[in-house]
Amino acid sequence: MEAYCVKCKAKREMVDAKEVDMKGKGGVKRKAMKGKCPKCGTTMFRIMGKA
């Protein structure tokens, strides 16, 4: 899964990507992918759609 790395300022393919639930407004859970940048090791997030 591709995500934006804030430290590198570029889109990169995430390493060790996992699906997680994040808190949203009104107690609604939002799905997201969490992984690491292959170049610098920074944690990356990509918020997914509802469907």
PyMOL Python script that loads the backbone (N, CA, C, O; Angstrom):
from pymol import cmd

cmd.read_pdbstr("""\
ATOM      1  N   MET A   1       0.856  -1.178   0.000  1.00  0.00           N
ATOM      2  CA  MET A   1       0.000   0.000   0.000  1.00  0.00           C
ATOM      3  C   MET A   1       0.893   1.229   0.000  1.00  0.00           C
ATOM      4  O   MET A   1       1.857   1.303   0.762  1.00  0.00           O
ATOM      5  N   GLU A   2       0.580   2.172  -0.837  1.00  0.00           N
ATOM      6  CA  GLU A   2       1.352   3.405  -0.950  1.00  0.00           C
ATOM      7  C   GLU A   2       0.804   4.462   0.007  1.00  0.00           C
ATOM      8  O   GLU A   2      -0.410   4.595   0.167  1.00  0.00           O
ATOM      9  N   ALA A   3       1.708   5.211   0.641  1.00  0.00           N
ATOM     10  CA  ALA A   3       1.326   6.276   1.565  1.00  0.00           C
ATOM     11  C   ALA A   3       2.361   7.391   1.478  1.00  0.00           C
ATOM     12  O   ALA A   3       3.436   7.211   0.905  1.00  0.00           O
ATOM     13  N   TYR A   4       2.025   8.545   2.053  1.00  0.00           N
ATOM     14  CA  TYR A   4       2.913   9.701   2.018  1.00  0.00           C
ATOM     15  C   TYR A   4       3.792   9.729   3.261  1.00  0.00           C
ATOM     16  O   TYR A   4       3.286   9.663   4.381  1.00  0.00           O
ATOM     17  N   CYS A   5       5.101   9.825   3.072  1.00  0.00           N
ATOM     18  CA  CYS A   5       6.036   9.941   4.194  1.00  0.00           C
ATOM     19  C   CYS A   5       6.284  11.422   4.443  1.00  0.00           C
ATOM     20  O   CYS A   5       6.751  12.137   3.557  1.00  0.00           O
ATOM     21  N   VAL A   6       5.968  11.877   5.650  1.00  0.00           N
ATOM     22  CA  VAL A   6       6.101  13.292   5.985  1.00  0.00           C
ATOM     23  C   VAL A   6       7.580  13.692   6.076  1.00  0.00           C
ATOM     24  O   VAL A   6       7.947  14.810   5.716  1.00  0.00           O
ATOM     25  N   LYS A   7       8.408  12.789   6.549  1.00  0.00           N
ATOM     26  CA  LYS A   7       9.834  13.085   6.712  1.00  0.00           C
ATOM     27  C   LYS A   7      10.549  13.157   5.361  1.00  0.00           C
ATOM     28  O   LYS A   7      11.325  14.081   5.120  1.00  0.00           O
ATOM     29  N   CYS A   8      10.289  12.185   4.480  1.00  0.00           N
ATOM     30  CA  CYS A   8      10.914  12.159   3.142  1.00  0.00           C
ATOM     31  C   CYS A   8      10.219  13.106   2.162  1.00  0.00           C
ATOM     32  O   CYS A   8      10.796  13.489   1.144  1.00  0.00           O
ATOM     33  N   LYS A   9       8.979  13.479   2.475  1.00  0.00           N
ATOM     34  CA  LYS A   9       8.144  14.312   1.589  1.00  0.00           C
ATOM     35  C   LYS A   9       7.945  13.654   0.221  1.00  0.00           C
ATOM     36  O   LYS A   9       8.089  14.288  -0.824  1.00  0.00           O
ATOM     37  N   ALA A  10       7.605  12.345   0.265  1.00  0.00           N
ATOM     38  CA  ALA A  10       7.380  11.605  -0.974  1.00  0.00           C
ATOM     39  C   ALA A  10       6.432  10.440  -0.707  1.00  0.00           C
ATOM     40  O   ALA A  10       6.315   9.973   0.426  1.00  0.00           O
ATOM     41  N   LYS A  11       5.752   9.971  -1.765  1.00  0.00           N
ATOM     42  CA  LYS A  11       4.913   8.780  -1.662  1.00  0.00           C
ATOM     43  C   LYS A  11       5.812   7.565  -1.793  1.00  0.00           C
ATOM     44  O   LYS A  11       6.645   7.481  -2.696  1.00  0.00           O
ATOM     45  N   ARG A  12       5.627   6.617  -0.869  1.00  0.00           N
ATOM     46  CA  ARG A  12       6.421   5.392  -0.879  1.00  0.00           C
ATOM     47  C   ARG A  12       5.538   4.200  -0.518  1.00  0.00           C
ATOM     48  O   ARG A  12       4.469   4.357   0.071  1.00  0.00           O
ATOM     49  N   GLU A  13       6.000   3.018  -0.878  1.00  0.00           N
ATOM     50  CA  GLU A  13       5.307   1.776  -0.534  1.00  0.00           C
ATOM     51  C   GLU A  13       5.612   1.451   0.930  1.00  0.00           C
ATOM     52  O   GLU A  13       6.778   1.395   1.319  1.00  0.00           O
ATOM     53  N   MET A  14       4.558   1.233   1.754  1.00  0.00           N
ATOM     54  CA  MET A  14       4.741   0.942   3.178  1.00  0.00           C
ATOM     55  C   MET A  14       5.302  -0.456   3.388  1.00  0.00           C
ATOM     56  O   MET A  14       5.006  -1.382   2.633  1.00  0.00           O
ATOM     57  N   VAL A  15       6.117  -0.591   4.426  1.00  0.00           N
ATOM     58  CA  VAL A  15       6.641  -1.888   4.839  1.00  0.00           C
ATOM     59  C   VAL A  15       5.895  -2.295   6.106  1.00  0.00           C
ATOM     60  O   VAL A  15       5.582  -1.438   6.933  1.00  0.00           O
ATOM     61  N   ASP A  16       5.605  -3.577   6.274  1.00  0.00           N
ATOM     62  CA  ASP A  16       4.887  -4.105   7.450  1.00  0.00           C
ATOM     63  C   ASP A  16       3.534  -3.416   7.656  1.00  0.00           C
ATOM     64  O   ASP A  16       3.188  -3.061   8.782  1.00  0.00           O
ATOM     65  N   ALA A  17       2.772  -3.226   6.582  1.00  0.00           N
ATOM     66  CA  ALA A  17       1.481  -2.537   6.661  1.00  0.00           C
ATOM     67  C   ALA A  17       0.443  -3.408   7.368  1.00  0.00           C
ATOM     68  O   ALA A  17       0.315  -4.597   7.076  1.00  0.00           O
ATOM     69  N   LYS A  18      -0.304  -2.798   8.309  1.00  0.00           N
ATOM     70  CA  LYS A  18      -1.380  -3.468   9.039  1.00  0.00           C
ATOM     71  C   LYS A  18      -2.603  -2.575   9.035  1.00  0.00           C
ATOM     72  O   LYS A  18      -2.490  -1.349   9.028  1.00  0.00           O
ATOM     73  N   GLU A  19      -3.788  -3.202   9.040  1.00  0.00           N
ATOM     74  CA  GLU A  19      -5.028  -2.427   9.129  1.00  0.00           C
ATOM     75  C   GLU A  19      -5.334  -2.168  10.600  1.00  0.00           C
ATOM     76  O   GLU A  19      -5.326  -3.092  11.414  1.00  0.00           O
ATOM     77  N   VAL A  20      -5.605  -0.905  10.938  1.00  0.00           N
ATOM     78  CA  VAL A  20      -5.912  -0.513  12.320  1.00  0.00           C
ATOM     79  C   VAL A  20      -7.196   0.306  12.336  1.00  0.00           C
ATOM     80  O   VAL A  20      -7.626   0.816  11.302  1.00  0.00           O
ATOM     81  N   ASP A  21      -7.816   0.433  13.528  1.00  0.00           N
ATOM     82  CA  ASP A  21      -8.996   1.277  13.710  1.00  0.00           C
ATOM     83  C   ASP A  21      -8.569   2.540  14.442  1.00  0.00           C
ATOM     84  O   ASP A  21      -7.873   2.476  15.455  1.00  0.00           O
ATOM     85  N   MET A  22      -8.992   3.691  13.919  1.00  0.00           N
ATOM     86  CA  MET A  22      -8.695   4.975  14.552  1.00  0.00           C
ATOM     87  C   MET A  22      -9.981   5.565  15.090  1.00  0.00           C
ATOM     88  O   MET A  22     -11.060   5.260  14.582  1.00  0.00           O
ATOM     89  N   LYS A  23      -9.886   6.404  16.110  1.00  0.00           N
ATOM     90  CA  LYS A  23     -11.062   7.110  16.624  1.00  0.00           C
ATOM     91  C   LYS A  23     -11.440   8.211  15.651  1.00  0.00           C
ATOM     92  O   LYS A  23     -10.581   8.920  15.127  1.00  0.00           O
ATOM     93  N   GLY A  24     -12.734   8.342  15.418  1.00  0.00           N
ATOM     94  CA  GLY A  24     -13.243   9.394  14.562  1.00  0.00           C
ATOM     95  C   GLY A  24     -14.219  10.267  15.336  1.00  0.00           C
ATOM     96  O   GLY A  24     -14.439  10.045  16.526  1.00  0.00           O
ATOM     97  N   LYS A  25     -14.796  11.239  14.682  1.00  0.00           N
ATOM     98  CA  LYS A  25     -15.777  12.117  15.327  1.00  0.00           C
ATOM     99  C   LYS A  25     -17.032  11.341  15.693  1.00  0.00           C
ATOM    100  O   LYS A  25     -17.472  10.473  14.940  1.00  0.00           O
ATOM    101  N   GLY A  26     -17.603  11.649  16.836  1.00  0.00           N
ATOM    102  CA  GLY A  26     -18.839  11.020  17.271  1.00  0.00           C
ATOM    103  C   GLY A  26     -18.670   9.572  17.689  1.00  0.00           C
ATOM    104  O   GLY A  26     -19.643   8.817  17.696  1.00  0.00           O
ATOM    105  N   GLY A  27     -17.457   9.169  18.036  1.00  0.00           N
ATOM    106  CA  GLY A  27     -17.222   7.801  18.474  1.00  0.00           C
ATOM    107  C   GLY A  27     -17.196   6.779  17.352  1.00  0.00           C
ATOM    108  O   GLY A  27     -17.211   5.576  17.613  1.00  0.00           O
ATOM    109  N   VAL A  28     -17.157   7.237  16.109  1.00  0.00           N
ATOM    110  CA  VAL A  28     -17.125   6.347  14.953  1.00  0.00           C
ATOM    111  C   VAL A  28     -15.682   5.899  14.728  1.00  0.00           C
ATOM    112  O   VAL A  28     -14.760   6.713  14.790  1.00  0.00           O
ATOM    113  N   LYS A  29     -15.490   4.615  14.470  1.00  0.00           N
ATOM    114  CA  LYS A  29     -14.148   4.122  14.186  1.00  0.00           C
ATOM    115  C   LYS A  29     -13.858   4.259  12.699  1.00  0.00           C
ATOM    116  O   LYS A  29     -14.717   3.977  11.863  1.00  0.00           O
ATOM    117  N   ARG A  30     -12.637   4.694  12.371  1.00  0.00           N
ATOM    118  CA  ARG A  30     -12.217   4.814  10.975  1.00  0.00           C
ATOM    119  C   ARG A  30     -11.103   3.820  10.708  1.00  0.00           C
ATOM    120  O   ARG A  30     -10.224   3.621  11.547  1.00  0.00           O
ATOM    121  N   LYS A  31     -11.140   3.201   9.549  1.00  0.00           N
ATOM    122  CA  LYS A  31     -10.105   2.245   9.165  1.00  0.00           C
ATOM    123  C   LYS A  31      -8.909   2.985   8.577  1.00  0.00           C
ATOM    124  O   LYS A  31      -9.067   3.974   7.861  1.00  0.00           O
ATOM    125  N   ALA A  32      -7.713   2.495   8.889  1.00  0.00           N
ATOM    126  CA  ALA A  32      -6.491   3.082   8.358  1.00  0.00           C
ATOM    127  C   ALA A  32      -5.442   1.992   8.208  1.00  0.00           C
ATOM    128  O   ALA A  32      -5.539   0.935   8.830  1.00  0.00           O
ATOM    129  N   MET A  33      -4.458   2.252   7.392  1.00  0.00           N
ATOM    130  CA  MET A  33      -3.312   1.357   7.253  1.00  0.00           C
ATOM    131  C   MET A  33      -2.132   2.028   7.930  1.00  0.00           C
ATOM    132  O   MET A  33      -1.907   3.227   7.764  1.00  0.00           O
ATOM    133  N   LYS A  34      -1.379   1.249   8.694  1.00  0.00           N
ATOM    134  CA  LYS A  34      -0.224   1.766   9.421  1.00  0.00           C
ATOM    135  C   LYS A  34       0.978   0.920   9.044  1.00  0.00           C
ATOM    136  O   LYS A  34       0.912  -0.309   9.055  1.00  0.00           O
ATOM    137  N   GLY A  35       2.083   1.587   8.711  1.00  0.00           N
ATOM    138  CA  GLY A  35       3.296   0.870   8.341  1.00  0.00           C
ATOM    139  C   GLY A  35       4.509   1.757   8.540  1.00  0.00           C
ATOM    140  O   GLY A  35       4.436   2.789   9.207  1.00  0.00           O
ATOM    141  N   LYS A  36       5.621   1.346   7.958  1.00  0.00           N
ATOM    142  CA  LYS A  36       6.865   2.103   8.089  1.00  0.00           C
ATOM    143  C   LYS A  36       7.403   2.462   6.718  1.00  0.00           C
ATOM    144  O   LYS A  36       7.179   1.750   5.739  1.00  0.00           O
ATOM    145  N   CYS A  37       8.120   3.584   6.661  1.00  0.00           N
ATOM    146  CA  CYS A  37       8.774   4.028   5.434  1.00  0.00           C
ATOM    147  C   CYS A  37      10.016   3.151   5.218  1.00  0.00           C
ATOM    148  O   CYS A  37      10.807   2.971   6.145  1.00  0.00           O
ATOM    149  N   PRO A  38      10.196   2.607   4.011  1.00  0.00           N
ATOM    150  CA  PRO A  38      11.351   1.746   3.772  1.00  0.00           C
ATOM    151  C   PRO A  38      12.687   2.499   3.774  1.00  0.00           C
ATOM    152  O   PRO A  38      13.739   1.899   3.996  1.00  0.00           O
ATOM    153  N   LYS A  39      12.645   3.797   3.530  1.00  0.00           N
ATOM    154  CA  LYS A  39      13.886   4.568   3.435  1.00  0.00           C
ATOM    155  C   LYS A  39      14.351   5.119   4.779  1.00  0.00           C
ATOM    156  O   LYS A  39      15.528   4.996   5.118  1.00  0.00           O
ATOM    157  N   CYS A  40      13.426   5.740   5.567  1.00  0.00           N
ATOM    158  CA  CYS A  40      13.836   6.400   6.813  1.00  0.00           C
ATOM    159  C   CYS A  40      13.289   5.736   8.067  1.00  0.00           C
ATOM    160  O   CYS A  40      13.748   6.050   9.165  1.00  0.00           O
ATOM    161  N   GLY A  41      12.309   4.814   7.943  1.00  0.00           N
ATOM    162  CA  GLY A  41      11.779   4.104   9.098  1.00  0.00           C
ATOM    163  C   GLY A  41      10.689   4.839   9.857  1.00  0.00           C
ATOM    164  O   GLY A  41      10.249   4.359  10.901  1.00  0.00           O
ATOM    165  N   THR A  42      10.239   5.984   9.370  1.00  0.00           N
ATOM    166  CA  THR A  42       9.185   6.758  10.017  1.00  0.00           C
ATOM    167  C   THR A  42       7.845   6.025   9.888  1.00  0.00           C
ATOM    168  O   THR A  42       7.583   5.388   8.868  1.00  0.00           O
ATOM    169  N   THR A  43       6.996   6.114  10.922  1.00  0.00           N
ATOM    170  CA  THR A  43       5.662   5.521  10.878  1.00  0.00           C
ATOM    171  C   THR A  43       4.800   6.286   9.882  1.00  0.00           C
ATOM    172  O   THR A  43       4.788   7.517   9.881  1.00  0.00           O
ATOM    173  N   MET A  44       4.072   5.551   9.030  1.00  0.00           N
ATOM    174  CA  MET A  44       3.217   6.141   8.003  1.00  0.00           C
ATOM    175  C   MET A  44       1.786   5.677   8.217  1.00  0.00           C
ATOM    176  O   MET A  44       1.550   4.546   8.641  1.00  0.00           O
ATOM    177  N   PHE A  45       0.832   6.552   7.922  1.00  0.00           N
ATOM    178  CA  PHE A  45      -0.599   6.234   8.011  1.00  0.00           C
ATOM    179  C   PHE A  45      -1.262   6.559   6.690  1.00  0.00           C
ATOM    180  O   PHE A  45      -0.877   7.500   5.996  1.00  0.00           O
ATOM    181  N   ARG A  46      -2.278   5.755   6.351  1.00  0.00           N
ATOM    182  CA  ARG A  46      -3.142   6.057   5.214  1.00  0.00           C
ATOM    183  C   ARG A  46      -4.561   5.750   5.637  1.00  0.00           C
ATOM    184  O   ARG A  46      -4.899   4.600   5.915  1.00  0.00           O
ATOM    185  N   ILE A  47      -5.399   6.785   5.685  1.00  0.00           N
ATOM    186  CA  ILE A  47      -6.802   6.625   6.097  1.00  0.00           C
ATOM    187  C   ILE A  47      -7.579   6.045   4.911  1.00  0.00           C
ATOM    188  O   ILE A  47      -7.480   6.531   3.785  1.00  0.00           O
ATOM    189  N   MET A  48      -8.352   4.996   5.195  1.00  0.00           N
ATOM    190  CA  MET A  48      -9.094   4.297   4.158  1.00  0.00           C
ATOM    191  C   MET A  48     -10.528   4.805   4.100  1.00  0.00           C
ATOM    192  O   MET A  48     -10.980   5.506   5.005  1.00  0.00           O
ATOM    193  N   GLY A  49     -11.241   4.454   3.040  1.00  0.00           N
ATOM    194  CA  GLY A  49     -12.631   4.818   2.879  1.00  0.00           C
ATOM    195  C   GLY A  49     -13.528   3.961   3.753  1.00  0.00           C
ATOM    196  O   GLY A  49     -13.058   3.004   4.368  1.00  0.00           O
ATOM    197  N   LYS A  50     -14.814   4.287   3.817  1.00  0.00           N
ATOM    198  CA  LYS A  50     -15.758   3.547   4.652  1.00  0.00           C
ATOM    199  C   LYS A  50     -16.075   2.166   4.086  1.00  0.00           C
ATOM    200  O   LYS A  50     -16.281   1.216   4.841  1.00  0.00           O
ATOM    201  N   ALA A  51     -16.113   2.056   2.784  1.00  0.00           N
ATOM    202  CA  ALA A  51     -16.491   0.777   2.155  1.00  0.00           C
ATOM    203  C   ALA A  51     -15.343  -0.207   2.133  1.00  0.00           C
ATOM    204  O   ALA A  51     -15.497  -1.325   1.640  1.00  0.00           O
TER     205      ALA A  51
END
""", "prot")
cmd.dss("prot")
cmd.show_as("cartoon", "prot")
cmd.util.cbc("prot")
cmd.orient("prot")
